[in-house]
Amino acid sequence: FAERTPIPTQYEETKKKKENSPYYDDPGRIALTTDYPYITVDSSYYDDAVFIGDSRIEGLHDYSGLDNATFYYKEGLTVYDMMSAKIAEVNGKKVNIKKALAQQQFNKVYIMIGINELGYRTTPEYALQYQKNLEEIRQLQPNAVIFIMGVMHVTTEYSNSSEIFNNVNINDKNVAAAGLANGVDIFYLDVNPVLADKKGGVKKKYTWDGIHLKAEYYNLWVDFLNVHGLEQDCFPAYKEAGQNL
């Protein structure tokens, strides 16, 4: 990892909306997927991948078809209890992520976390805890590439109906989380443009409750991930072993 040149997160400036919330601000910009020459991969790419998160990751587990990947998830999971909640199953026992990651090594770690924090604490607190979690994961998974997945938006209708659970708040969290990516061993991936209507919310036809995707549309998320793979040299374990992905 140390030999690679860092790729800072790039942002697109946006027009600020008037917001007055103790939980978030309008950052006036959106974070873009880490700029990198990604490759297209197939399902075998996820043999050594783990996905961590809340009910959105649960849906990905249930409907993505990525049966070869490992999933650690819990409905209502937040960045604050992500490492301590017993959401991983190892040898038939429920353990927290720290214990699970200490027992099995992965080459890819995908994280989507943040929807349940929208009305709890501030965005800087969210980012600080996210950074602490990443540092713990790095210690446990020294050879893994970590993918911070931007929190999926809600529909525009749902967003407009809430002062807290809205896309401005989600975007504030995403901008903060994306700043933790370095384009070396931590990448930021934002699936929202694939799912968005003209106002940036998830298209109504894609979701059954304004928040979660319908089963038949998880393939859009998987297709996005499949065209954002990394080449073999990005993974120290493969490079050292001379193996193929």
Salt bridges, closest charged atoms under 4 A:
ASP48 OD1 - LYS108 NZ 2.66
ASP62 OD1 - HIS61 ND1 2.80
GLU136 OE1 - LYS98 NZ 3.85
GLU157 OE1 - LYS204 NZ 3.38
ASP185 OD2 - ARG138 NH2 2.99
ASP209 OD2 - HIS212 ND1 2.76
